[in-house]
Amino acid sequence: MTTGQLRSWLEERVPVGDLTEALRHKTVPLHRHSAWYYFGGMTLFLFGIQVGTGALLLLYYRPSAAEAYESVRFIMTRVPFGWLVRSIHAWSANLMVATAFGHLFSVLFLHAYRRPREITWVSGLVLLMLTMAFGFTGYLLPWNQLSFFATRIGTDMAASLPLVGEFSVRLMRGGKEVTGATLTRLFGVHVAILPAAVTALIALHLFLVQRHGMSVPPSVEDESRRSGRPVASMPFWPHFVLHDLFGWTVALTLLAALSAYYPFELGLKADPFAPAPAGIRPEWYFLWIFQTLKYMPPSLFGLNGELVVIGVIGAAALVLLVFPFVLSERVRTFRIVSGMAVLALVYMTLMTIVGFVVSRPTP
Amino acid sequence: MNARASGLALSWLLAIPLPLTGQSIEEGARLAFQDDVHASAGLTCSSCHAGPSSRGFALPRIEVAPRCGKCHGDAAYMRQFDPQVRIDQYAQYLTSGHGKRMSTGDSRVATCSDCHGAHGVRRVRDPRSPVAPVNVAPTCARCHADAVRMAPFGREPKPFADWSASVHAEALLKRRDASAPTCNTCHGSHGATPPGVNQVANVCAQCHVREAELFRASPKKAIFEQIGQAECLACHGNHRIEHPTDAWVGLKDPAVCATCHDERGNGATTITDVEHSLGNLNRAIASAQSVLERAERAGMLVDDGWTAQRDGREHLIHSRVMVHAFAAKPFDDMARPGLAVAQQAERVGHDALHELQIRRRGLGIATVLVLGFLVTLWFKIRSVHAERPPR
């Protein structure tokens, strides 16, 4: 059987010819901001790494307060290449959150959320939130001291919510306190619920990106209109994919280097009866929220300070979700969006840096 | 001593500021008595003071102890305040150096009120009491560190200064370990008297049980008895008990063994063997510590190594105790397994560092391969761009 015969045999049974044909004709705009297009692919690649390494970790990990820490230690010390798999999983998670944030801000600055890509934007924003939820639920799984107390602080934040505060805390913890029940619960969310939700949303996100194509920034569109020349483009296959592959290979090498030189530490086993170590703090991507809460007075305008922060962040998330649907496509509006994005980025970066400098955890 | 001087002494003893406004001694005593354990038990001035005499209300010093002993030696009376209370203080006092002299009419020695206070007496467990554990030594020192006061009795005023520089004082005063020994722990409280040569080991053995057992079973016991040498004191001293170090074992300065032994004498081989074994064990533990710390700093998990290291340290502590057997075999039986686990800890550290090298070497090789792949990819990208340039 020749290659051509094999291809037609396969096409008859798995008809994907029109899809591959579409990919062959798909193009990616080429302009001075094109580099930002790679953030989405990089985040997807890191998600793939997470799925692969997570599946390997599942072979040995035991989700109970009595065995979680020991099983992670076993993975790190006894399982061949266990140290590499666990460290890559942990480092890749951090890198994935970083690239997801990079992707979000690039979309904001390039105004890629505009009509008809509003649903693509919403699916992306929800994906970012789910990525952070991945980080939050995965952080407790090694059951070490830092993760235990950081989870206690993190879940405590929900307690200030009006009406549903107590319920939310109980829902997250599986009880009043952070216990083995919390670990089992977060493990279930981390390995079943979140992957299912994220996979479905990624499918929708990619489908929409495929249907609408890559967005061209308004400034580039204007230049093209003024010059009368169409925006340059390159074929998705193989040009863009090869560029992606280049970036992914660099990312993989970086992960391996981080794992070899800075293996993700395990720390001490969680002891619910021990006092919280000084300088306890959540993962870096929650640090700006944590730091804002720390600086907030107990009472503001007669309201609970924590509640005000959570309310403002909730309102901001809501605005982020709906603003593409209501925004007019004017240069002034784009400038306002860019200005707000810069302000948010500066604030989040500053608070994260302050969080790192001010609250160093005690080993 | 006139009444004013007695009042001043009393106020100093009880740490009560005597007003400079001319407050009477009786007024000072009345104020102090308000915070007195006896007052809280319902006793009054007349319980101790019969009435004014030629000396005023003050009790003659020689009468203080019998007066206190009248109640404190009466089991039926004392039981109503505390069913567990001791009633042998006065009987013990009579056996003490203080009590014996006082019985002969020498009132210069300590009596109950000198240590406990007269008015404003507090329970021993009250930290403000002059006989609470942390206050005992300063209370004794008021007399025993006073060279002028000690001279007539032929006693040195050094014990308090010596004790203050000891491990026991460090434990009691710095670490606030109330179980650490102070004056009365070794000398007794009410029956205070210096332990005799043959009694010293028994005193130390109250806490240092294992060391005492080993010593009693050792060949040294009979020799020390024969030459009239106080057991523990020979190496550790009495009041200035310092942290023992491994350098104490050996035949050269600063080893304490060298005080009696030289290279030609009996026991030289045992001393040298123990010295070498201790040195080897210490070096093995220090070496393992350094390797494990290096491995851990590099991000390696070496929990097994730390477990072995803890085991090694425990063996070192037990080995140091086994020195008191003054024999090579029991010491070796403890030190040899310690050496083995310390070496095992070091091996774990070396294995981790070796593993780290393998990882980094592997990463280096992988990086070279990846770089090769990236270069190839770069050329491929250039070639596809050349074949189908962007439109």
Interface residues (C-beta under 8 A of the other chain):
Chain A: T27 L30 R73 M76 T77 W83 L84 A232 S233 M234 P235 P238 H239 L242 H243 L245 F246 T249 V250 L252 T253 A256 A257 A260 Y261 Y262 P263 E265 L266
Chain B: G299 M300 L301 D303 D304 R359 R360 G362 L363 A366 T367 V370 F373 L374 L377 W378 K380 I381 V384 H385 R388 P390 R391
